Amino acid sequence: MATVAKKTVNEKGQHILFRGLTEVCESINILLTGKTGVGKSSIINAILGRTLAKKGKSLGGVTRDVTCHEAIVNDIKFQIWDSPGLQDITEEDGKITARIQQTLRQRCSHLHLLLYCIRMDRDRVEVSEL
C-alpha cells in the first residue's frame, strides 16, 4: 500500500499549522511551565534558535519573573513566555502561579500552547508531575 505524504510546509517554509493562526493573530503565544531546573529556558532557546532566555544552575531557579521572549521564525512572530519554576525553595507554588496568571492577563491576550516541562533523564515520573 502506498503512503501519500501530506504537505505540511507552505512556500515560505511556514508550517501549515501556523499559517491560519497568523492570519488572525499577531503572534503565536506559548507558555512554558514546570518545576525549577527542568530546562524551560533551554527549551525556549532551542525553539527560537538562539540564546534569549537566561539559563543556569542555582539552588532556587534562574527565572524569577514571567518573561516574554519574542522572535520571528520563518516569517512567523512567536512570543514564548518563560515562567519561574514550580516547587522552588524560595516561593510557594500558589504565589508563583498567581504571578504567572496576573502577568499573562495583563500582557498576553491568549495562549495557543501550554508546555509543561518535566525532566526526562530520570527513571520515573514523580507524583508531583502528574
N, C-alpha and C positions, 0 to 999 in steps of 0.2 A: 504494500500500500504506500503510495507517495504522500509525503507531507508537504503542504504548501506553507511557506513562511509568510507571516503577515508583516506588512510594512509598519515599523514602529518609529521611524525617524522621518521627518519631512525634509524638504530640500535645503533648509538652513541648518540641519543637524539637530533640530529640536525633537525631543521625544514627543510623540503624538499625545501622550497623557497631558502634557503641559500646554500644548497648542491651544486647546479650547479654553483652559483656565486663563491664559494670558490675554485672551480676547475680552474677558470680563473683569479681570483682576489686574491691579497694578503690579503685583508681585506674588510669588509663591511663598507662603509663610509656613515655616517648620519650627516646632519647639522640640528641643532635646531635654530630657529629664532623666533622672536616675540617681543612684547612690553616689556619694562622694568617691572620686578616684576611679570611676569606671571608664573614663576616656571620652566624655562628652565633647570636650573642646578639641580633642584629637580627631574625632569623627567629623566635626564641623570643618576643620582644616582640610581633611581628606575630601569631603564633598565639594568644597569650594576650590580645591586645587592649589591652595596657598595658605600661609600661616596668618590667620586673622585673630583667632581665639587664643588667648594666653593659656598655656598649659604648664604643668609642673608637678612636683611631688612635695606635698606638705601634709602635716597631720590633719589640719582642717582644710577643706578644698581650696583651690586657687580662685575659682569663680565665686565672687561674693555677691554680685548683683545680677539680675536678669539683663543680659546684654544682647543687642541685635547686631548681627554681622551681615552686611549686605554685599552682594556680588552679582555680576551678570555673567552667566554661563550659557554659551550658545544663544545669545540674544534674549535670554530669559532672566528677569530680575528675581533673585532669591533673597529672602530675609530669613535668616536662620537664627533662632533665639536660643542662646545658651543660658542655662539656669544653674543656680547654686545646687550643690549636691545634697541629696536627702541623706538622712541618718548621719549628719555631720555632728561632730562632738561640740561644736560651738553654738549651735542653734537648733531649736525644736523643729520637727518636720511641719507642724501646723503653721508656724510663723513663716517658714520658707515657702510653703505652698500658697499662703495668703499673699506674700510679696510677689510671687510669680503671677497669680491671678490679677492682682492690682495693676502690675506693670502692663500685662497684656491688654487689660480692659482700656487702659489709658493710651497705649501706643500701637496696638495691633487690632485692626477691625475684625479679623477672623483668622483661624488656623486652617491650613489644608492638611497638615500631617503632624501627629504627635509621635515622637520616637522615645520609647522608654528603654534606656540602655542598661544592660547588665554585663558583668564580666563573663567571658566565655573560656577563661583559662583555668576554671575550677571544675572539679568532678561533678558537682551538683548545683542545682539552683536552690537558693535559700528561701525559706518560707516567707521572709520579708519581701522577696522579689516577685511573689505571686500576686 
